[in-house]
Every structure is written in structure tokens, then in C-alpha cells.
Amino acid sequence: MRVFPQLTSTFLLDGLSIVLIDILLGGDNAVVIAMAVKSLPEKQRKLGIMFGTGAAVVLRIILTFFASQLLQIHFLKLIGGLVILWIAVKLLTEAEEAVGKEHHVQSLKHAVWLILVADITMSVDNILAVAGASKGNLTLLIFGLILSITFVAFTSSLLAKMMDKYPIIIWIGSAILGRVGGDMIAGDPWFQATFHPSAMLHYGFEGGCALGVVALGWLLERRHKAKLALQAK
């Protein structure tokens, strides 16, 4: 890999491509972080975003050197997709429980852990896209990875504040994560080889997972409220 490149037009165009990739593919990660820190006080929220995204930079750089090989492992994306679906439901129920409460019950450690698990699971496509755009240039590669985390951190902070003001965004965010989980499962080599899904079936599966996450979150939230109502009697 070339470390100190010349500032040619090709280098600048590759850099612009990486910026666009980070903007297009970083939204899902921002949603995860925003939902994970939603129930934290303001000071801990900032720390959660800083610690979670900082550790993710290191993990992404390490994963970059193995990403293309990892994608070929059967069941890896399928398991990753299931993890994302679980995180989507968990974050939805936790965020809803925190709405309207004066005291936040989730810990900073808990939020950082969810951020790291989700980022590792969801970042393979982003890493591969950045690696392809960098064309073997280490400077561009590291620039792309750090930029992606910086963009995600800024966006997630804004999203978390918007969730405070408009709780409906929590449900939209969980649906987005459900779609991401469905996309990962449907893109797994085993799933592709077994079901040979058409493009329509692939998109339908994504939509079904998005609706499933929202429906399960709603049912769990109703169950939680009913339990609290019984305890109050």
C-alpha cells in the first residue's frame, strides 16, 4: 500500500468517493448509536458517543484487513443480521421505557457495549466500499474509516436530540435497523445458495423484518406497561 501519495486528480476523486460512501452508508450506524445513548443523561450521552465511536475506529481498521474473507463465511452475515434484529428490538423497548421518565436507568457501559456490537456487525459493507475506493492507498483507507466514524458520531448526537423531542423517530429508527438486519440475513452466502431470492423477495424480506421488529417492540412495550399497571394496584 502507498502511504504518502501525490495529490493527483485521481487521488482527489478517490477521496471524494470515500466521502460520499461514508455519507450514504453511515446512516444506519448513526441510528444505532442515537438509540443506544437515548436513555442516558446529557453528560453520559456525550461520553457514550465518544467512547463507542473511538473504539469503533480501531475495530474498523482491524476488520478492514479481513472483511473480504469474512463475507464469504456461511452463516456469518445471517448471525450478524439476527444480532441486529435483537439489538433493534432491545433498543426500541429501552428507549420507549425511558420516554417520560425523570431517571435514566441504562448505564454508560451498557450503551457503549451495544454500540460496539452493532458497529462490528453492520460495518462490513462500509469497510469493503471504502477499501475498494481507496485502491490500495493506506492514507485514503484510514481517512475513510476515521471520517465514517466522525460522521456517524455527529449524526448520532443530532438524532438522539431529535428523539428526545419527537419519540416517533425511535420507532422509525427501529424499523430502519430491522431492514438492515433483514438485508444482512438475505445477503448471507448460505441464504442465497439455499433460497436464490429474487430482488423482490429480498426487498420483501427486508420489509418483513422491519415490520416484525416494530410489531415485537410494540407487543413487549404493551406487556411491560400491563405489568407495571398490575404492580401499581
Backbone as CSV, one residue per row, in Angstrom:
resi,resn,N_x,N_y,N_z,CA_x,CA_y,CA_z,C_x,C_y,C_z
1,MET,0.828,-1.208,0.000,0.000,0.000,0.000,0.863,1.259,0.000
2,ARG,0.421,2.296,-0.742,1.125,3.559,-0.758,0.671,4.403,0.414
3,VAL,1.607,4.927,1.189,1.269,5.681,2.386,1.233,7.178,2.124
4,PHE,2.198,7.711,1.355,2.270,9.141,1.092,2.056,9.376,-0.404
5,PRO,0.817,9.524,-0.839,0.521,9.655,-2.264,0.713,11.079,-2.760
6,GLN,0.816,11.224,-4.093,0.823,12.537,-4.694,-0.619,13.029,-4.821
7,LEU,-0.802,14.356,-4.688,-2.148,14.922,-4.746,-2.571,15.068,-6.209
8,THR,-2.828,13.955,-6.850,-3.272,13.955,-8.236,-4.789,14.067,-8.285
9,SER,-5.311,14.288,-9.483,-6.762,14.367,-9.647,-7.418,13.033,-9.296
10,THR,-6.749,11.935,-9.617,-7.285,10.615,-9.285,-7.378,10.426,-7.776
11,PHE,-6.332,10.845,-7.073,-6.327,10.751,-5.611,-7.478,11.568,-5.020
12,LEU,-7.683,12.779,-5.521,-8.747,13.639,-5.007,-10.126,13.063,-5.319
13,LEU,-10.281,12.489,-6.512,-11.566,11.867,-6.863,-11.851,10.650,-5.992
14,ASP,-10.803,9.858,-5.719,-10.973,8.707,-4.832,-11.375,9.176,-3.428
15,GLY,-10.758,10.275,-2.978,-11.111,10.823,-1.670,-12.549,11.284,-1.622
16,LEU,-13.013,11.929,-2.708,-14.410,12.366,-2.786,-15.352,11.173,-2.782
17,SER,-14.972,10.104,-3.473,-15.795,8.889,-3.489,-15.956,8.327,-2.088
18,ILE,-14.881,8.341,-1.319,-14.930,7.828,0.052,-15.848,8.676,0.920
19,VAL,-15.791,9.995,0.743,-16.679,10.890,1.496,-18.144,10.558,1.198
20,LEU,-18.465,10.379,-0.096,-19.837,10.055,-0.482,-20.275,8.702,0.065
21,ILE,-19.376,7.725,0.045,-19.687,6.397,0.584,-20.019,6.491,2.072
22,ASP,-19.213,7.261,2.801,-19.447,7.401,4.239,-20.784,8.063,4.531
23,ILE,-21.146,9.060,3.714,-22.430,9.742,3.915,-23.590,8.794,3.638
24,LEU,-23.471,8.013,2.561,-24.566,7.127,2.155,-24.728,5.924,3.078
25,LEU,-23.602,5.378,3.567,-23.658,4.132,4.327,-23.564,4.325,5.840
26,GLY,-23.343,5.552,6.296,-23.161,5.766,7.729,-24.439,5.981,8.511
27,GLY,-25.557,6.182,7.797,-26.805,6.499,8.482,-27.288,5.424,9.432
28,ASP,-27.176,4.159,9.016,-27.664,3.057,9.860,-26.901,2.991,11.175
29,ASN,-25.590,3.185,11.119,-24.782,3.162,12.331,-25.140,4.317,13.254
30,ALA,-25.443,5.478,12.654,-25.837,6.634,13.458,-27.128,6.369,14.210
31,VAL,-28.044,5.657,13.578,-29.314,5.318,14.227,-29.065,4.442,15.456
32,VAL,-28.186,3.447,15.322,-27.867,2.564,16.446,-27.321,3.362,17.629
33,ILE,-26.343,4.217,17.357,-25.715,4.979,18.437,-26.718,5.909,19.096
34,ALA,-27.525,6.594,18.269,-28.511,7.517,18.818,-29.492,6.806,19.738
35,MET,-29.952,5.610,19.338,-30.902,4.866,20.160,-30.234,4.295,21.405
36,ALA,-28.951,3.926,21.282,-28.243,3.340,22.425,-28.023,4.358,23.538
37,VAL,-27.758,5.629,23.163,-27.480,6.654,24.178,-28.719,7.455,24.528
38,LYS,-29.852,7.140,23.909,-31.076,7.907,24.107,-31.467,8.019,25.573
39,SER,-31.303,6.941,26.340,-31.777,6.919,27.720,-30.744,7.400,28.733
40,LEU,-29.603,7.916,28.239,-28.559,8.397,29.143,-28.718,9.901,29.398
41,PRO,-28.262,10.382,30.567,-28.212,11.829,30.799,-27.274,12.483,29.793
42,GLU,-27.399,13.793,29.608,-26.661,14.512,28.565,-25.157,14.289,28.648
43,LYS,-24.573,14.388,29.856,-23.137,14.237,30.014,-22.684,12.832,29.632
44,GLN,-23.399,11.811,30.118,-23.042,10.434,29.786,-23.333,10.125,28.324
45,ARG,-24.320,10.802,27.755,-24.634,10.607,26.339,-23.441,10.974,25.475
46,LYS,-22.813,12.112,25.768,-21.637,12.549,25.009,-20.476,11.580,25.196
47,LEU,-20.296,11.088,26.432,-19.231,10.125,26.689,-19.487,8.818,25.951
48,GLY,-20.751,8.393,25.925,-21.103,7.156,25.227,-20.788,7.232,23.749
49,ILE,-21.132,8.368,23.133,-20.834,8.561,21.712,-19.328,8.590,21.483
50,MET,-18.600,9.280,22.371,-17.150,9.408,22.206,-16.447,8.069,22.388
51,PHE,-16.764,7.345,23.468,-16.114,6.062,23.728,-16.498,5.023,22.676
52,GLY,-17.776,4.953,22.359,-18.247,3.959,21.405,-17.655,4.153,20.029
53,THR,-17.676,5.387,19.539,-17.138,5.650,18.200,-15.616,5.578,18.177
54,GLY,-14.957,5.967,19.267,-13.499,5.885,19.322,-13.012,4.455,19.226
55,ALA,-13.630,3.567,20.002,-13.246,2.155,19.942,-13.593,1.558,18.587
56,ALA,-14.677,2.046,17.986,-15.088,1.526,16.686,-14.076,1.861,15.603
57,VAL,-13.379,3.001,15.719,-12.339,3.348,14.743,-11.274,2.260,14.705
58,VAL,-10.805,1.878,15.880,-9.756,0.857,15.976,-10.252,-0.479,15.424
59,LEU,-11.472,-0.853,15.803,-12.022,-2.128,15.361,-12.218,-2.154,13.847
60,ARG,-12.670,-1.035,13.282,-12.879,-0.994,11.831,-11.561,-1.133,11.069
61,ILE,-10.523,-0.485,11.557,-9.219,-0.587,10.893,-8.727,-2.029,10.898
62,ILE,-8.909,-2.714,12.044,-8.511,-4.125,12.137,-9.349,-4.990,11.210
63,LEU,-10.675,-4.757,11.218,-11.582,-5.570,10.408,-11.371,-5.361,8.912
64,THR,-10.854,-4.201,8.529,-10.648,-3.897,7.108,-9.774,-4.951,6.428
65,PHE,-8.780,-5.453,7.142,-7.837,-6.400,6.547,-8.415,-7.815,6.427
66,PHE,-9.599,-8.038,7.011,-10.208,-9.370,6.959,-11.611,-9.356,6.362
67,ALA,-12.118,-8.186,6.003,-13.520,-8.049,5.621,-13.895,-8.905,4.419
68,SER,-13.083,-8.860,3.361,-13.441,-9.603,2.153,-13.499,-11.104,2.410
69,GLN,-12.604,-11.617,3.267,-12.635,-13.043,3.601,-13.835,-13.381,4.489
70,LEU,-14.152,-12.474,5.414,-15.260,-12.725,6.339,-16.593,-12.830,5.599
71,LEU,-16.753,-12.026,4.551,-18.024,-12.021,3.827,-18.331,-13.362,3.171
72,GLN,-17.316,-14.188,2.920,-17.520,-15.459,2.250,-17.879,-16.589,3.217
73,ILE,-17.824,-16.315,4.513,-18.124,-17.349,5.506,-19.636,-17.514,5.629
74,HIS,-20.104,-18.742,5.399,-21.525,-19.017,5.519,-21.996,-18.780,6.956
75,PHE,-23.204,-18.261,7.078,-23.906,-18.015,8.348,-23.389,-16.785,9.095
76,LEU,-22.262,-16.189,8.670,-21.738,-15.048,9.413,-22.671,-13.845,9.297
77,LYS,-23.066,-13.489,8.060,-23.984,-12.375,7.885,-25.368,-12.718,8.429
78,LEU,-25.754,-13.993,8.343,-27.037,-14.407,8.881,-27.076,-14.186,10.390
79,ILE,-26.016,-14.619,11.069,-25.942,-14.424,12.523,-25.876,-12.936,12.847
80,GLY,-25.082,-12.198,12.052,-24.996,-10.760,12.263,-26.342,-10.079,12.102
81,GLY,-27.105,-10.511,11.097,-28.435,-9.946,10.887,-29.363,-10.219,12.053
82,LEU,-29.301,-11.426,12.590,-30.126,-11.769,13.754,-29.732,-10.928,14.972
83,VAL,-28.419,-10.684,15.115,-27.953,-9.829,16.220,-28.510,-8.419,16.075
84,ILE,-28.511,-7.892,14.849,-29.043,-6.549,14.614,-30.541,-6.493,14.917
85,LEU,-31.288,-7.534,14.535,-32.719,-7.572,14.843,-32.945,-7.559,16.351
86,TRP,-32.127,-8.335,17.070,-32.236,-8.362,18.536,-31.917,-6.990,19.122
87,ILE,-30.854,-6.356,18.627,-30.480,-5.032,19.121,-31.585,-4.017,18.813
88,ALA,-32.190,-4.119,17.629,-33.250,-3.181,17.249,-34.425,-3.252,18.215
89,VAL,-34.852,-4.473,18.543,-35.967,-4.645,19.480,-35.572,-4.169,20.873
90,LYS,-34.363,-4.517,21.292,-33.893,-4.142,22.629,-33.810,-2.628,22.782
91,LEU,-33.227,-1.962,21.788,-33.106,-0.508,21.851,-34.467,0.168,21.810
92,LEU,-35.377,-0.386,21.028,-36.725,0.182,20.946,-37.438,0.127,22.289
93,THR,-37.411,-1.032,22.923,-38.105,-1.174,24.212,-37.443,-0.333,25.291
94,GLU,-36.114,-0.279,25.295,-35.411,0.513,26.307,-35.668,2.005,26.119
95,ALA,-35.662,2.458,24.858,-35.899,3.872,24.590,-37.323,4.261,24.948
96,GLU,-38.279,3.392,24.659,-39.663,3.688,24.981,-39.888,3.726,26.489
97,GLU,-39.215,2.837,27.216,-39.349,2.832,28.671,-38.778,4.103,29.286
98,ALA,-37.781,4.690,28.600,-37.147,5.901,29.131,-37.952,7.162,28.834
99,VAL,-38.850,7.092,27.826,-39.630,8.277,27.458,-40.531,8.693,28.614
100,GLY,-40.432,9.915,29.004,-41.286,10.435,30.062,-40.791,10.174,31.456
101,LYS,-39.647,9.489,31.602,-39.100,9.218,32.926,-38.087,10.281,33.307
102,GLU,-38.021,10.610,34.576,-37.055,11.596,35.051,-35.693,10.954,35.278
103,HIS,-35.671,9.674,35.612,-34.416,8.996,35.910,-34.121,7.992,34.799
104,HIS,-32.891,8.011,34.331,-32.471,7.110,33.255,-31.775,5.896,33.874
105,VAL,-32.225,4.725,33.467,-31.760,3.515,34.140,-30.614,2.821,33.405
106,GLN,-30.400,3.109,32.129,-29.359,2.411,31.384,-27.988,3.009,31.676
107,SER,-26.979,2.154,31.763,-25.634,2.608,32.118,-24.835,2.983,30.878
108,LEU,-23.774,3.743,31.097,-22.860,4.119,30.021,-22.204,2.882,29.426
109,LYS,-21.792,1.957,30.282,-21.160,0.722,29.823,-22.095,-0.070,28.920
110,HIS,-23.362,-0.131,29.304,-24.369,-0.845,28.527,-24.503,-0.228,27.128
111,ALA,-24.569,1.101,27.061,-24.722,1.783,25.773,-23.503,1.562,24.887
112,VAL,-22.307,1.691,25.455,-21.076,1.516,24.673,-20.985,0.095,24.129
113,TRP,-21.355,-0.871,24.939,-21.312,-2.273,24.503,-22.234,-2.500,23.304
114,LEU,-23.465,-1.979,23.363,-24.396,-2.144,22.250,-23.878,-1.443,20.991
115,ILE,-23.271,-0.275,21.164,-22.715,0.455,20.023,-21.631,-0.365,19.339
116,LEU,-20.736,-0.945,20.128,-19.629,-1.720,19.559,-20.118,-2.973,18.844
117,VAL,-21.044,-3.707,19.476,-21.571,-4.931,18.856,-22.253,-4.605,17.534
118,ALA,-23.088,-3.564,17.541,-23.810,-3.195,16.327,-22.855,-2.692,15.247
119,ASP,-21.859,-1.904,15.637,-20.939,-1.347,14.650,-20.119,-2.438,13.981
120,ILE,-19.632,-3.392,14.775,-18.872,-4.502,14.205,-19.740,-5.296,13.242
121,THR,-20.994,-5.512,13.630,-21.898,-6.327,12.825,-22.293,-5.633,11.529
122,MET,-22.507,-4.321,11.586,-23.072,-3.600,10.452,-22.042,-2.972,9.521
123,SER,-20.782,-2.956,9.916,-19.803,-2.123,9.205,-19.091,-2.809,8.049
124,VAL,-19.327,-4.095,7.822,-18.558,-4.807,6.801,-18.758,-4.191,5.422
125,ASP,-20.016,-3.889,5.060,-20.280,-3.303,3.745,-19.588,-1.952,3.597
126,ASN,-19.641,-1.150,4.640,-18.988,0.161,4.616,-17.485,0.012,4.454
127,ILE,-16.915,-0.916,5.200,-15.470,-1.145,5.144,-15.041,-1.587,3.745
128,LEU,-15.791,-2.517,3.148,-15.453,-3.003,1.817,-15.563,-1.889,0.774
129,ALA,-16.591,-1.052,0.889,-16.767,0.041,-0.071,-15.612,1.038,0.021
130,VAL,-15.234,1.382,1.250,-14.124,2.312,1.449,-12.820,1.691,0.965
131,ALA,-12.614,0.403,1.262,-11.397,-0.283,0.828,-11.298,-0.303,-0.697
132,GLY,-12.439,-0.510,-1.369,-12.436,-0.513,-2.828,-12.132,0.860,-3.401
133,ALA,-12.709,1.899,-2.808,-12.498,3.265,-3.298,-11.070,3.743,-3.053
134,SER,-10.425,3.222,-1.996,-9.063,3.662,-1.678,-8.032,3.099,-2.640
135,LYS,-8.368,2.008,-3.353,-7.493,1.399,-4.369,-6.097,1.101,-3.830
136,GLY,-6.039,0.565,-2.623,-4.763,0.158,-2.053,-3.976,1.264,-1.388
137,ASN,-4.536,2.476,-1.318,-3.829,3.602,-0.702,-4.156,3.651,0.788
138,LEU,-3.135,3.420,1.629,-3.352,3.346,3.073,-3.849,4.668,3.644
139,THR,-3.338,5.785,3.124,-3.772,7.097,3.606,-5.265,7.299,3.378
140,LEU,-5.728,6.991,2.160,-7.147,7.122,1.852,-7.990,6.151,2.666
141,LEU,-7.472,4.953,2.865,-8.209,3.942,3.611,-8.462,4.390,5.049
142,ILE,-7.404,4.823,5.727,-7.540,5.272,7.116,-8.384,6.543,7.184
143,PHE,-8.191,7.445,6.205,-9.012,8.662,6.146,-10.490,8.308,6.053
144,GLY,-10.821,7.344,5.203,-12.216,6.946,5.026,-12.815,6.341,6.277
145,LEU,-12.039,5.498,6.949,-12.548,4.852,8.157,-12.768,5.865,9.282
146,ILE,-11.814,6.769,9.478,-11.953,7.778,10.532,-13.071,8.759,10.196
147,LEU,-13.179,9.125,8.923,-14.243,10.031,8.506,-15.619,9.416,8.748
148,SER,-15.741,8.130,8.467,-17.028,7.466,8.650,-17.465,7.511,10.104
149,ILE,-16.532,7.279,11.019,-16.855,7.318,12.439,-17.185,8.743,12.879
150,THR,-16.422,9.718,12.380,-16.684,11.119,12.730,-18.067,11.542,12.264
151,PHE,-18.409,11.167,11.040,-19.724,11.487,10.505,-20.828,10.826,11.328
152,VAL,-20.627,9.564,11.665,-21.626,8.833,12.443,-21.802,9.464,13.819
153,ALA,-20.687,9.848,14.459,-20.767,10.443,15.787,-21.563,11.744,15.771
154,PHE,-21.302,12.598,14.783,-22.023,13.870,14.687,-23.508,13.637,14.422
155,THR,-23.802,12.749,13.473,-25.189,12.486,13.110,-25.958,11.853,14.255
156,SER,-25.309,10.920,14.975,-25.993,10.237,16.076,-26.336,11.198,17.203
157,SER,-25.446,12.166,17.464,-25.721,13.161,18.500,-26.960,13.977,18.134
158,LEU,-27.049,14.367,16.867,-28.209,15.123,16.393,-29.480,14.277,16.464
159,LEU,-29.376,13.009,16.057,-30.539,12.118,16.089,-31.040,11.896,17.512
160,ALA,-30.112,11.725,18.458,-30.502,11.499,19.851,-31.312,12.682,20.387
161,LYS,-30.891,13.899,20.033,-31.630,15.090,20.464,-33.007,15.150,19.808
162,MET,-33.072,14.740,18.550,-34.364,14.736,17.851,-35.304,13.688,18.443
163,MET,-34.739,12.561,18.903,-35.560,11.528,19.536,-36.158,12.020,20.843
164,ASP,-35.418,12.879,21.550,-35.954,13.465,22.776,-37.193,14.294,22.475
165,LYS,-37.148,15.003,21.360,-38.242,15.914,21.004,-39.368,15.214,20.264
166,TYR,-39.007,14.247,19.413,-40.000,13.538,18.606,-39.833,12.023,18.794
167,PRO,-40.499,11.429,19.791,-40.340,9.998,20.084,-40.664,9.066,18.914
168,ILE,-41.465,9.547,17.936,-41.803,8.696,16.796,-40.551,8.281,16.029
169,ILE,-39.484,9.096,16.124,-38.228,8.770,15.428,-37.636,7.482,15.982
170,ILE,-37.912,7.176,17.255,-37.429,5.921,17.846,-37.983,4.730,17.079
171,TRP,-39.276,4.796,16.763,-39.914,3.694,16.035,-39.403,3.618,14.598
172,ILE,-39.194,4.785,13.980,-38.647,4.803,12.628,-37.235,4.216,12.625
173,GLY,-36.452,4.583,13.650,-35.094,4.058,13.762,-35.066,2.549,13.921
174,SER,-35.972,2.028,14.749,-36.003,0.570,14.942,-36.396,-0.145,13.659
175,ALA,-37.298,0.461,12.879,-37.680,-0.136,11.596,-36.503,-0.145,10.629
176,ILE,-35.715,0.936,10.641,-34.520,1.002,9.786,-33.536,-0.102,10.156
177,LEU,-33.330,-0.294,11.461,-32.426,-1.364,11.902,-32.977,-2.740,11.541
178,GLY,-34.295,-2.894,11.607,-34.910,-4.152,11.189,-34.655,-4.435,9.716
179,ARG,-34.737,-3.388,8.888,-34.445,-3.550,7.468,-32.991,-3.943,7.238
180,VAL,-32.084,-3.299,7.997,-30.658,-3.617,7.880,-30.407,-5.084,8.250
181,GLY,-31.024,-5.532,9.353,-30.877,-6.927,9.760,-31.388,-7.882,8.703
182,GLY,-32.548,-7.558,8.111,-33.096,-8.393,7.049,-32.205,-8.434,5.826
183,ASP,-31.613,-7.305,5.482,-30.704,-7.231,4.337,-29.467,-8.087,4.569
184,MET,-28.936,-8.068,5.804,-27.760,-8.886,6.112,-28.082,-10.369,6.021
185,ILE,-29.230,-10.762,6.555,-29.618,-12.176,6.520,-29.813,-12.640,5.086
186,ALA,-30.541,-11.836,4.296,-30.816,-12.216,2.908,-29.548,-12.203,2.055
187,GLY,-28.528,-11.477,2.483,-27.279,-11.419,1.732,-26.260,-12.456,2.135
188,ASP,-26.580,-13.283,3.122,-25.655,-14.324,3.558,-25.470,-15.371,2.452
189,PRO,-24.237,-15.831,2.220,-23.998,-16.830,1.157,-24.882,-18.073,1.296
190,TRP,-25.093,-18.537,2.534,-25.953,-19.716,2.728,-27.382,-19.420,2.325
191,PHE,-27.903,-18.274,2.729,-29.277,-17.879,2.392,-29.435,-17.771,0.879
192,GLN,-28.446,-17.159,0.218,-28.505,-17.001,-1.231,-28.484,-18.349,-1.942
193,ALA,-27.597,-19.235,-1.475,-27.471,-20.544,-2.120,-28.691,-21.424,-1.869
194,THR,-29.342,-21.253,-0.737,-30.477,-22.099,-0.377,-31.786,-21.627,-1.008
195,PHE,-32.048,-20.320,-0.967,-33.350,-19.803,-1.401,-33.318,-19.081,-2.747
196,HIS,-32.124,-18.725,-3.224,-31.987,-18.000,-4.501,-33.026,-16.881,-4.606
197,PRO,-33.033,-15.969,-3.662,-34.095,-14.951,-3.634,-33.976,-13.959,-4.799
198,SER,-35.132,-13.634,-5.365,-35.160,-12.584,-6.385,-35.021,-11.229,-5.692
199,ALA,-34.849,-10.182,-6.469,-34.722,-8.843,-5.888,-35.981,-8.470,-5.113
200,MET,-37.143,-8.843,-5.652,-38.403,-8.520,-4.978,-38.519,-9.257,-3.649
201,LEU,-38.131,-10.540,-3.647,-38.178,-11.315,-2.405,-37.203,-10.754,-1.382
202,HIS,-36.042,-10.328,-1.846,-35.036,-9.741,-0.958,-35.601,-8.495,-0.278
203,TYR,-36.200,-7.606,-1.072,-36.762,-6.384,-0.508,-37.963,-6.691,0.387
204,GLY,-38.743,-7.690,-0.013,-39.885,-8.081,0.812,-39.444,-8.624,2.165
205,PHE,-38.343,-9.379,2.162,-37.811,-9.915,3.415,-37.325,-8.777,4.312
206,GLU,-36.663,-7.790,3.713,-36.223,-6.619,4.481,-37.420,-5.916,5.119
207,GLY,-38.470,-5.696,4.322,-39.668,-5.031,4.840,-40.332,-5.830,5.939
208,GLY,-40.362,-7.156,5.769,-40.959,-8.011,6.796,-40.202,-7.938,8.109
209,CYS,-38.871,-7.890,8.025,-38.071,-7.777,9.248,-38.284,-6.425,9.921
210,ALA,-38.405,-5.368,9.120,-38.655,-4.029,9.677,-39.984,-4.011,10.418
211,LEU,-41.027,-4.543,9.786,-42.348,-4.591,10.424,-42.334,-5.510,11.638
212,GLY,-41.593,-6.626,11.541,-41.519,-7.565,12.652,-40.891,-6.955,13.888
213,VAL,-39.823,-6.171,13.697,-39.163,-5.505,14.821,-40.121,-4.538,15.507
214,VAL,-40.815,-3.724,14.713,-41.752,-2.747,15.272,-42.898,-3.450,15.999
215,ALA,-43.439,-4.514,15.381,-44.548,-5.230,15.996,-44.130,-5.898,17.306
216,LEU,-42.954,-6.540,17.308,-42.480,-7.196,18.523,-42.184,-6.166,19.607
217,GLY,-41.579,-5.047,19.219,-41.317,-3.988,20.182,-42.595,-3.444,20.793
218,TRP,-43.618,-3.291,19.965,-44.924,-2.793,20.447,-45.553,-3.782,21.423
219,LEU,-45.488,-5.076,21.090,-46.053,-6.094,21.976,-45.314,-6.145,23.318
220,LEU,-43.991,-6.087,23.264,-43.206,-6.105,24.502,-43.463,-4.865,25.351
221,GLU,-43.654,-3.723,24.686,-43.935,-2.489,25.409,-45.312,-2.550,26.077
222,ARG,-46.302,-3.107,25.378,-47.640,-3.277,25.972,-47.580,-4.217,27.167
223,ARG,-46.804,-5.286,27.024,-46.664,-6.250,28.123,-46.016,-5.595,29.326
224,HIS,-45.007,-4.764,29.073,-44.316,-4.068,30.161,-45.253,-3.108,30.872
225,LYS,-46.043,-2.359,30.117,-46.985,-1.409,30.713,-48.059,-2.123,31.515
226,ALA,-48.517,-3.260,31.001,-49.534,-4.027,31.718,-48.980,-4.558,33.043
227,LYS,-47.725,-4.978,33.026,-47.060,-5.469,34.243,-46.929,-4.360,35.268
228,LEU,-46.556,-3.161,34.804,-46.423,-2.022,35.719,-47.780,-1.629,36.301
229,ALA,-48.844,-1.729,35.472,-50.177,-1.388,35.937,-50.637,-2.351,37.036
230,LEU,-50.320,-3.635,36.894,-50.684,-4.624,37.899,-49.927,-4.401,39.198
231,GLN,-48.650,-4.025,39.072,-47.841,-3.776,40.253,-48.304,-2.538,41.010
232,ALA,-48.895,-1.589,40.276,-49.355,-0.350,40.900,-50.642,-0.534,41.693
233,LYS,-51.379,-1.605,41.394,-52.651,-1.851,42.099,-52.421,-2.384,43.508
